């Protein structure tokens, strides 16, 4: 049976992976300067099949299989963008971004600044990120802080199929380089995609669930976890608001602050290690700007300050429902 | 244990397990060290007398630019300079070979080439005074921005070349430009540079790698970069390569012309090793006497690219004392221009740095800029 949403021609139910695929297809169709570029993205369709069938449709000149070299991918994408192309680079996993780190942070991020705005680099670097899929070492890293800390980069992450479909197209249309983080543990979760128009701009945060007692601030893979926690908390009589940050750089602090003004309590939830992570930035800003509004200190529920553990431990290492609910209790206890 | 007579041990290292041995290093030289023409079976210089005289003039002006800039640093007017003394022939030879649509992705020592391509010298000096980071229109000048991360730019040049090839594939009337990527002998050890070779070969990019082997990566000798001659490294990537005498402007010109034509004809990347010597320091902040033998430097003085070209041109009858005197005058006037240019660079304004980070400044940047402006107004 179809849901009411699906009877409307302008919506479709897709997994995040399929929604990203549809978004990439739309971008390739809309502008012939858009190129997809990466290891195994052609006939294989990428290790997570996000680019499946795109090479068959657009040809090997638009969807290019590349040598195994991350700096090479990003560096040559910079050159192609200088020549007027819009390369969308796929890296296979978050842990493999580091061989390309210099090209991203020193080259891609700075070219506009160094050239006084003359050089524009519309490059998207997209890769699966985060844990929770039982993978081996280097395949479950939450690297957003490195890039959000680098001026010149835009860092975004969709948490659901609709955002996946729209945000990838918005990222490709952006005149600035975008680090596009795809929460790999959510690739196969389904959701309704609005096909007619995006609900939000690339850099806007969204209120994923309204509530009055406490705000959970999260992004990417943690949004589903926080929504589940909010639903569980409701059964205990707590009204939890969930803000999906969506864009870590630039940050739509206005939407976040509006929510916290309303609830007067905030908890940042992210998968990455805690020290010097995005939670610290958010907590500092809330303290600077909403000191007199808040009823309790900003709390953080995060990964621990260790390298990512063997996957048998990740269910406990990653923020989960219990840890988020415990933080809600702690926040409400002040 | 022995299975079927195999012991698992080699009694000696047989030839099949040896790395390829360096073969003889044939160096293309068209102008001998004494300034006489040398015959080469593959490269024949094809220049008019006027073009040849122009090359000498360009080398003299570049040397002047360099010596004036080094002096400006000594006087404290530049915070740093990367001298190019001894490498003038490479920059002039390359420039004379470039087509009108070709793009150059330079390392940090191609000041002379930049000047010849029309980049105002104050733009370069501004970088070394700390007043700017490369405020020129690289697309228009076709001389791209300096990159202080060794070798980082080589990939950009390859990507750009890939774009040039795609443009021509889409539209045969598109310009016939290709990319010339310059890097030093030290850069050959960097991962990015090796990836640039791989990408260029994999996609047959219309790119020319020009490796300026000046023998020293600051204080590290070229022997620490490679046990084989550098041009032979390109073979492993499937890139045709040649070594030229980098102090011979004719050889550099001929080899660059060959490589650019290959790229233009769709035959993919080439590699040129220009074998030369950095007569000065790596930059004005190091002291070569601490790490290299003085005799070595003295030996290279006899191979000076300017002297060789002048001797040849005099023998050809296209150069004489009168022309030399006029060139000396021109160089004198140009030296004055360089000393003036350093004053033409304006100090940047702090509030201007906020609007060039993103196409549309973020709320944070707008707020930080406003704070700067209001603090300045309150002062």
Boltz contact constraints between the chains, C-beta under 6 A:
constraints:
  - contact:
      token1: [A, 67]
      token2: [B, 198]
      max_distance: 6.0
  - contact:
      token1: [A, 67]
      token2: [B, 202]
      max_distance: 6.0
  - contact:
      token1: [A, 69]
      token2: [B, 195]
      max_distance: 6.0
  - contact:
      token1: [A, 71]
      token2: [B, 192]
      max_distance: 6.0
  - contact:
      token1: [A, 71]
      token2: [B, 195]
      max_distance: 6.0
  - contact:
      token1: [A, 72]
      token2: [B, 195]
      max_distance: 6.0
  - contact:
      token1: [A, 72]
      token2: [B, 199]
      max_distance: 6.0
  - contact:
      token1: [A, 75]
      token2: [B, 155]
      max_distance: 6.0
  - contact:
      token1: [A, 76]
      token2: [B, 155]
      max_distance: 6.0
  - contact:
      token1: [A, 76]
      token2: [B, 158]
      max_distance: 6.0
  - contact:
      token1: [A, 76]
      token2: [B, 159]
      max_distance: 6.0
  - contact:
      token1: [A, 76]
      token2: [B, 199]
      max_distance: 6.0
  - contact:
      token1: [A, 78]
      token2: [B, 156]
      max_distance: 6.0
  - contact:
      token1: [A, 78]
      token2: [B, 159]
      max_distance: 6.0
  - contact:
      token1: [A, 79]
      token2: [B, 156]
      max_distance: 6.0
  - contact:
      token1: [A, 79]
      token2: [B, 159]
      max_distance: 6.0
  - contact:
      token1: [A, 79]
      token2: [B, 160]
      max_distance: 6.0
  - contact:
      token1: [A, 80]
      token2: [B, 159]
      max_distance: 6.0
  - contact:
      token1: [A, 80]
      token2: [B, 162]
      max_distance: 6.0
  - contact:
      token1: [A, 80]
      token2: [B, 163]
      max_distance: 6.0
  - contact:
      token1: [A, 82]
      token2: [B, 160]
      max_distance: 6.0
  - contact:
      token1: [A, 83]
      token2: [B, 160]
      max_distance: 6.0
  - contact:
      token1: [A, 83]
      token2: [B, 163]
      max_distance: 6.0
  - contact:
      token1: [A, 85]
      token2: [B, 163]
      max_distance: 6.0
  - contact:
      token1: [A, 106]
      token2: [B, 149]
      max_distance: 6.0
  - contact:
      token1: [A, 107]
      token2: [B, 152]
      max_distance: 6.0
  - contact:
      token1: [A, 112]
      token2: [B, 356]
      max_distance: 6.0
  - contact:
      token1: [A, 113]
      token2: [B, 356]
      max_distance: 6.0
  - contact:
      token1: [A, 113]
      token2: [B, 357]
      max_distance: 6.0
  - contact:
      token1: [A, 114]
      token2: [B, 133]
      max_distance: 6.0
  - contact:
      token1: [A, 114]
      token2: [B, 134]
      max_distance: 6.0
  - contact:
      token1: [A, 115]
      token2: [B, 134]
      max_distance: 6.0
  - contact:
      token1: [A, 116]
      token2: [B, 135]
      max_distance: 6.0
  - contact:
      token1: [A, 116]
      token2: [B, 356]
      max_distance: 6.0
  - contact:
      token1: [A, 117]
      token2: [B, 356]
      max_distance: 6.0
  - contact:
      token1: [A, 118]
      token2: [B, 137]
      max_distance: 6.0
  - contact:
      token1: [A, 151]
      token2: [B, 357]
      max_distance: 6.0
  - contact:
      token1: [A, 152]
      token2: [B, 357]
      max_distance: 6.0
  - contact:
      token1: [A, 175]
      token2: [B, 359]
      max_distance: 6.0
  - contact:
      token1: [A, 176]
      token2: [B, 358]
      max_distance: 6.0
  - contact:
      token1: [A, 176]
      token2: [B, 359]
      max_distance: 6.0
  - contact:
      token1: [A, 250]
      token2: [B, 362]
      max_distance: 6.0
